[in-house]
Every structure is written in C-alpha cells, then in structure tokens.
Amino acid sequence: MNVERGVRLMAGVIVLVSLALAHYISPYWLWLTVFVGLNLLQSAFTNWCPAMTILRATGMKDANCVTME
C-alpha cells in the first residue's frame, strides 16, 4: 500500500466511524466528518495533508516510488 491509498483508507474509516458516533452518541461528531472533508479538499490543491506525514513516518512509500514487479 502506498501513501495515497493509505490517506483514502484512513479518511474513509474516520468518516464512517464519525457517522456511527454521530448516530449513536452525539451529532457533534459530524464535525469530525467536516474536518476530514475539508482536509481532503485542501490536499487536492496542496498535495499535502497531516495523514500523509503520519503514513510516511510509518515507512509507507509514495505512489511514484512503488515499483511493480
């Protein structure tokens, strides 16, 4: 898995967890979904988001560094 796919996976999981928490706990959890959406929006223009830094720190490689064998 590369960083770009990891970001999409992380965002999807956080959105789904946020929606479940909003349904069962409090609607204020929807603000987490808003945060993830805004983060994805700004990353489309800047090609950077905090999740990318975290995933790179774990050793995940960028998509252009991955070789197909």
Secondary structure as UniProt FT lines:
FT   HELIX           3..24
FT   HELIX           27..29
FT   HELIX           30..46
FT   HELIX           50..57
FT   TURN            58..59
FT   HELIX           63..65
//
